Amino acid sequence: MSEFKTLDREEPNYFGAGPALLPTSVLQEAAYDLINYEQQGLGIGEISHRSKPAIKVIDETKANLAKVLNIPDTHEVFFMQGGGTSGFSSIVYNLIANYAKRHPGKVGKAAYAVTGSWSKKSAEEAVRLGFDVDIVVNTKANKFDDIPPYSEWKAIDKENTAYLYVCDNETVNGNEFKDIPTSEYLPEGVELVADMSSNILSKKVDVSKYGVIMAGAQKNIGLAGLTIYIVKKSLIEQPTDDELKSYGIPRVPIAFHFPSVVANNSAYNTIPIFTCHILKLVTARLIEKGGIEYIQKVNEEKAQLLYAALTKYPNFYKLPIVNPKVRSNMNVVFTLPKDLEDKFIQEATAKNLTGLKGHRSVGGMRASIYNAVTLESVQLLVAFVTEFAEANQ
């Protein structure tokens, strides 16, 4: 006989960067739906992705996102398989193709701001795929410790550039854009593209200012396997395959072809519908709690508390992001004396504070305080950070 199992759990204080924490109530509801969805005798993961119940999930999830983010009618919301890494490829393929549609036959270039590990990977992928990439800022030499003002960025070639790509929140390095480039830097006609995988739905965003917002769901609002795209409708149309071939522009792989995905309401191929359902439940819960204004206020309070505790001990805890104005509200990165790292993790784990080890590429510690991480969890972490410094410095 198997041991007794329950859908209840002790509330975790988990600070992992992704896959990340989800609200227990969402997981409990999803667990029942995985067995029997809306009394159909089938689980949500078993139904056809083109069935009426599945299309309803897709449509309701899109509607929730549109409501929470106040997405204007000028933009389309859709989903594709994969995560941020597949987004690196799909964005450059689709937007360069679209640029050739808006500027017949012209092969555009892509501008990238390299301010951390993920924007670096995205730029490298665009280069690897054979596209013309212009790096307008690169802070790697300083270990991505700041985001310089736009006045210090390289000027964009406005006559030939399709888009400017930024990673709005760098999960590994812990920096975050707190504003967007204005017309003083970003030329008219050059679209702003943002990877918001780790801070989507954490703060208010003026979607109208963006050509594309891309976000893997698994860091802040869902499970792995699904990527959210919010794309200006004027950027979806593309030349024919024959036209692209004649222009010398690669054709977009069909699984990532924006026009095909949109025409089939995100179900051109088999969407991970259970993952989409999780996203629907998460966004519905956020709406019930007060929407984006509510969660932004809570997120700002959590970040302020944790940063205040760390900066109280400047000779013990070091913050790699030197400019406080661009420190991430989602991923708080810090170091302490190396000989104490294992002790920190062990003692934190003993207090049920888990997921704090930094990314393998940078080491140190990282507390990801995403939407589902409660204020109470952060308060417990703050108490431990304080206690540990007092006992070991």
PAKOLKOL-449426 format. One record per residue (C-alpha): x, y, z; residue in three letters. Coordinates in steps of 0.05 Angstrom, whole numbers. Example, Ala and Ser with C-alpha at 12.3 -4.5 7.8 and 13.67 -1.06 7.14 Angstrom:
! residues 2
x | y | z | resn
246 | -90 | 156 | Ala
273 | -21 | 143 | Ser
***
This chain:
! residues 393
x | y | z | resn
0 | 0 | 0 | Met
27 | 68 | -19 | Ser
38 | 120 | 35 | Glu
-17 | 171 | 48 | Phe
-13 | 230 | 1 | Lys
-45 | 298 | 6 | Thr
-51 | 362 | -35 | Leu
-34 | 402 | 27 | Asp
36 | 425 | 41 | Arg
75 | 468 | 90 | Glu
83 | 535 | 56 | Glu
154 | 536 | 26 | Pro
202 | 594 | 33 | Asn
234 | 579 | -34 | Tyr
277 | 630 | -70 | Phe
298 | 591 | -132 | Gly
305 | 629 | -197 | Ala
267 | 582 | -243 | Gly
229 | 538 | -247 | Pro
205 | 578 | -189 | Ala
153 | 580 | -134 | Leu
79 | 579 | -151 | Leu
20 | 594 | -104 | Pro
-2 | 531 | -67 | Thr
-75 | 546 | -82 | Ser
-60 | 548 | -157 | Val
-24 | 481 | -154 | Leu
-80 | 449 | -114 | Gln
-133 | 471 | -164 | Glu
-89 | 449 | -222 | Ala
-77 | 381 | -190 | Ala
-152 | 367 | -190 | Tyr
-158 | 393 | -261 | Asp
-103 | 346 | -282 | Leu
-148 | 288 | -262 | Ile
-216 | 314 | -283 | Asn
-223 | 381 | -318 | Tyr
-292 | 413 | -313 | Glu
-324 | 345 | -300 | Gln
-307 | 320 | -369 | Gln
-277 | 255 | -345 | Gly
-210 | 275 | -374 | Leu
-152 | 315 | -346 | Gly
-131 | 383 | -373 | Ile
-67 | 351 | -399 | Gly
-105 | 298 | -438 | Glu
-153 | 340 | -479 | Ile
-138 | 359 | -551 | Ser
-102 | 426 | -558 | His
-154 | 444 | -611 | Arg
-215 | 423 | -572 | Ser
-265 | 474 | -547 | Lys
-242 | 468 | -474 | Pro
-169 | 478 | -494 | Ala
-185 | 538 | -538 | Ile
-225 | 566 | -480 | Lys
-163 | 560 | -435 | Val
-121 | 596 | -487 | Ile
-172 | 651 | -497 | Asp
-183 | 662 | -422 | Glu
-108 | 664 | -409 | Thr
-99 | 716 | -464 | Lys
-157 | 757 | -436 | Ala
-127 | 755 | -366 | Asn
-59 | 778 | -391 | Leu
-92 | 834 | -431 | Ala
-130 | 857 | -369 | Lys
-71 | 854 | -321 | Val
-22 | 889 | -367 | Leu
-74 | 935 | -401 | Asn
-51 | 909 | -469 | Ile
-77 | 955 | -525 | Pro
-114 | 930 | -587 | Asp
-51 | 946 | -627 | Thr
-18 | 884 | -598 | His
-29 | 810 | -606 | Glu
-20 | 760 | -549 | Val
0 | 689 | -565 | Phe
38 | 629 | -537 | Phe
92 | 583 | -564 | Met
128 | 523 | -539 | Gln
196 | 533 | -508 | Gly
227 | 587 | -464 | Gly
273 | 646 | -468 | Gly
326 | 609 | -508 | Thr
277 | 592 | -564 | Ser
254 | 663 | -560 | Gly
324 | 688 | -577 | Phe
318 | 653 | -644 | Ser
246 | 665 | -659 | Ser
250 | 740 | -648 | Ile
308 | 753 | -696 | Val
280 | 708 | -750 | Tyr
210 | 739 | -748 | Asn
229 | 812 | -739 | Leu
281 | 813 | -794 | Ile
230 | 780 | -840 | Ala
178 | 832 | -821 | Asn
228 | 888 | -832 | Tyr
236 | 863 | -904 | Ala
160 | 866 | -911 | Lys
157 | 938 | -887 | Arg
219 | 957 | -927 | His
212 | 913 | -988 | Pro
274 | 873 | -1001 | Gly
316 | 907 | -949 | Lys
356 | 865 | -901 | Val
354 | 899 | -833 | Gly
402 | 893 | -775 | Lys
388 | 882 | -701 | Ala
414 | 924 | -643 | Ala
427 | 890 | -577 | Tyr
441 | 918 | -508 | Ala
485 | 868 | -472 | Val
475 | 881 | -398 | Thr
478 | 811 | -370 | Gly
483 | 737 | -384 | Ser
416 | 729 | -420 | Trp
421 | 789 | -466 | Ser
492 | 765 | -483 | Lys
465 | 696 | -501 | Lys
410 | 727 | -543 | Ser
458 | 770 | -582 | Ala
504 | 711 | -593 | Glu
447 | 670 | -620 | Glu
428 | 724 | -670 | Ala
500 | 725 | -694 | Val
503 | 649 | -697 | Arg
442 | 648 | -741 | Leu
476 | 694 | -790 | Gly
441 | 761 | -778 | Phe
474 | 829 | -776 | Asp
480 | 848 | -702 | Val
501 | 915 | -674 | Asp
520 | 916 | -600 | Ile
501 | 985 | -574 | Val
524 | 974 | -502 | Val
564 | 917 | -469 | Asn
578 | 918 | -395 | Thr
611 | 849 | -391 | Lys
680 | 880 | -377 | Ala
652 | 907 | -312 | Asn
617 | 841 | -296 | Lys
549 | 871 | -314 | Phe
550 | 914 | -250 | Asp
509 | 971 | -278 | Asp
464 | 994 | -335 | Ile
495 | 1057 | -364 | Pro
450 | 1116 | -383 | Pro
426 | 1116 | -455 | Tyr
469 | 1176 | -469 | Ser
530 | 1131 | -463 | Glu
503 | 1078 | -511 | Trp
526 | 1074 | -583 | Lys
479 | 1110 | -630 | Ala
431 | 1065 | -668 | Ile
435 | 1063 | -744 | Asp
363 | 1086 | -754 | Lys
363 | 1076 | -829 | Glu
377 | 1001 | -826 | Asn
359 | 975 | -757 | Thr
296 | 934 | -746 | Ala
296 | 932 | -670 | Tyr
332 | 944 | -605 | Leu
334 | 884 | -558 | Tyr
340 | 890 | -483 | Val
334 | 839 | -426 | Cys
290 | 878 | -378 | Asp
312 | 838 | -318 | Asn
377 | 798 | -316 | Glu
362 | 737 | -273 | Thr
435 | 715 | -264 | Val
467 | 783 | -252 | Asn
411 | 818 | -215 | Gly
401 | 883 | -254 | Asn
336 | 911 | -281 | Glu
315 | 967 | -327 | Phe
273 | 1017 | -288 | Lys
257 | 1058 | -350 | Asp
256 | 1051 | -425 | Ile
294 | 1088 | -480 | Pro
257 | 1150 | -502 | Thr
256 | 1180 | -572 | Ser
320 | 1217 | -553 | Glu
356 | 1151 | -560 | Tyr
310 | 1103 | -596 | Leu
296 | 1127 | -667 | Pro
226 | 1126 | -695 | Glu
214 | 1061 | -733 | Gly
263 | 1020 | -692 | Val
222 | 973 | -649 | Glu
236 | 961 | -575 | Leu
240 | 887 | -559 | Val
244 | 862 | -487 | Ala
257 | 795 | -454 | Asp
215 | 799 | -391 | Met
220 | 726 | -372 | Ser
238 | 740 | -299 | Ser
197 | 802 | -284 | Asn
134 | 795 | -327 | Ile
72 | 815 | -286 | Leu
116 | 842 | -230 | Ser
105 | 915 | -246 | Lys
65 | 963 | -290 | Lys
89 | 965 | -362 | Val
67 | 1011 | -418 | Asp
58 | 957 | -470 | Val
45 | 1008 | -525 | Ser
119 | 1028 | -522 | Lys
142 | 958 | -542 | Tyr
144 | 923 | -608 | Gly
153 | 855 | -574 | Val
151 | 830 | -503 | Ile
174 | 759 | -495 | Met
172 | 719 | -430 | Ala
185 | 647 | -412 | Gly
131 | 630 | -361 | Ala
173 | 588 | -313 | Gln
209 | 642 | -274 | Lys
154 | 687 | -247 | Asn
85 | 663 | -266 | Ile
82 | 591 | -289 | Gly
114 | 525 | -310 | Leu
168 | 511 | -360 | Ala
149 | 496 | -432 | Gly
109 | 558 | -451 | Leu
130 | 627 | -475 | Thr
86 | 689 | -476 | Ile
91 | 736 | -535 | Tyr
59 | 805 | -537 | Ile
72 | 832 | -607 | Val
52 | 894 | -643 | Lys
5 | 871 | -698 | Lys
42 | 910 | -751 | Ser
104 | 866 | -737 | Leu
71 | 800 | -752 | Ile
62 | 802 | -828 | Glu
119 | 775 | -870 | Gln
140 | 766 | -943 | Pro
127 | 700 | -977 | Thr
179 | 645 | -971 | Asp
199 | 657 | -1043 | Asp
207 | 731 | -1031 | Glu
250 | 719 | -969 | Leu
293 | 671 | -1009 | Lys
303 | 722 | -1063 | Ser
323 | 774 | -1011 | Tyr
373 | 727 | -980 | Gly
336 | 726 | -914 | Ile
327 | 659 | -877 | Pro
256 | 632 | -874 | Arg
228 | 626 | -804 | Val
222 | 555 | -777 | Pro
148 | 539 | -779 | Ile
141 | 523 | -705 | Ala
164 | 594 | -689 | Phe
131 | 629 | -748 | His
91 | 687 | -718 | Phe
38 | 691 | -773 | Pro
23 | 616 | -769 | Ser
19 | 616 | -693 | Val
-27 | 676 | -692 | Val
-72 | 649 | -748 | Ala
-81 | 585 | -708 | Asn
-93 | 619 | -641 | Asn
-29 | 591 | -611 | Ser
-49 | 520 | -630 | Ala
-12 | 510 | -696 | Tyr
25 | 454 | -661 | Asn
11 | 421 | -595 | Thr
12 | 475 | -542 | Ile
27 | 451 | -471 | Pro
-44 | 464 | -449 | Ile
-33 | 445 | -376 | Phe
22 | 497 | -372 | Thr
-24 | 548 | -404 | Cys
-78 | 529 | -353 | His
-29 | 543 | -296 | Ile
-16 | 612 | -326 | Leu
-91 | 624 | -330 | Lys
-100 | 606 | -257 | Leu
-40 | 650 | -236 | Val
-66 | 711 | -274 | Thr
-137 | 701 | -248 | Ala
-110 | 699 | -177 | Arg
-70 | 763 | -190 | Leu
-132 | 798 | -216 | Ile
-171 | 776 | -154 | Glu
-117 | 804 | -108 | Lys
-117 | 873 | -139 | Gly
-80 | 868 | -205 | Gly
-13 | 896 | -225 | Ile
-15 | 956 | -178 | Glu
-22 | 909 | -118 | Tyr
33 | 861 | -137 | Ile
81 | 918 | -155 | Gln
72 | 949 | -87 | Lys
85 | 883 | -52 | Val
146 | 868 | -96 | Asn
176 | 936 | -81 | Glu
166 | 927 | -7 | Glu
199 | 858 | -9 | Lys
259 | 883 | -48 | Ala
268 | 944 | -3 | Gln
268 | 901 | 60 | Leu
319 | 852 | 33 | Leu
366 | 904 | 4 | Tyr
363 | 944 | 68 | Ala
384 | 883 | 108 | Ala
442 | 867 | 62 | Leu
468 | 939 | 57 | Thr
467 | 945 | 133 | Lys
529 | 900 | 133 | Tyr
572 | 928 | 76 | Pro
635 | 895 | 100 | Asn
602 | 827 | 102 | Phe
550 | 824 | 45 | Tyr
573 | 851 | -22 | Lys
524 | 871 | -77 | Leu
554 | 861 | -147 | Pro
505 | 912 | -177 | Ile
540 | 977 | -156 | Val
484 | 1024 | -178 | Asn
425 | 1018 | -130 | Pro
379 | 1048 | -182 | Lys
384 | 987 | -227 | Val
383 | 931 | -175 | Arg
331 | 880 | -192 | Ser
267 | 875 | -152 | Asn
262 | 802 | -173 | Met
332 | 772 | -166 | Asn
373 | 798 | -107 | Val
445 | 777 | -119 | Val
497 | 782 | -64 | Phe
562 | 750 | -39 | Thr
593 | 738 | 29 | Leu
661 | 712 | 51 | Pro
673 | 649 | 9 | Lys
691 | 606 | 69 | Asp
621 | 620 | 97 | Leu
580 | 604 | 35 | Glu
567 | 531 | 52 | Asp
550 | 549 | 124 | Lys
502 | 602 | 100 | Phe
465 | 552 | 55 | Ile
464 | 498 | 109 | Gln
437 | 544 | 163 | Glu
386 | 575 | 116 | Ala
362 | 506 | 96 | Thr
355 | 487 | 169 | Ala
307 | 546 | 175 | Lys
268 | 523 | 113 | Asn
298 | 579 | 70 | Leu
317 | 545 | 5 | Thr
338 | 559 | -67 | Gly
389 | 612 | -47 | Leu
451 | 588 | -83 | Lys
474 | 635 | -138 | Gly
478 | 616 | -211 | His
536 | 570 | -227 | Arg
567 | 621 | -273 | Ser
575 | 675 | -220 | Val
571 | 639 | -153 | Gly
550 | 674 | -89 | Gly
478 | 678 | -68 | Met
414 | 696 | -103 | Arg
345 | 707 | -73 | Ala
292 | 707 | -127 | Ser
233 | 741 | -95 | Ile
182 | 731 | -150 | Tyr
107 | 745 | -146 | Asn
92 | 679 | -110 | Ala
144 | 691 | -56 | Val
105 | 722 | 2 | Thr
124 | 782 | 43 | Leu
127 | 735 | 103 | Glu
179 | 692 | 68 | Ser
222 | 753 | 54 | Val
215 | 776 | 126 | Gln
241 | 708 | 149 | Leu
300 | 714 | 101 | Leu
315 | 784 | 125 | Val
316 | 759 | 197 | Ala
364 | 703 | 178 | Phe
410 | 750 | 137 | Val
414 | 795 | 197 | Thr
426 | 739 | 247 | Glu
479 | 707 | 203 | Phe
518 | 771 | 194 | Ala
516 | 787 | 269 | Glu
542 | 717 | 286 | Ala
597 | 712 | 233 | Asn
625 | 779 | 215 | Gln
***
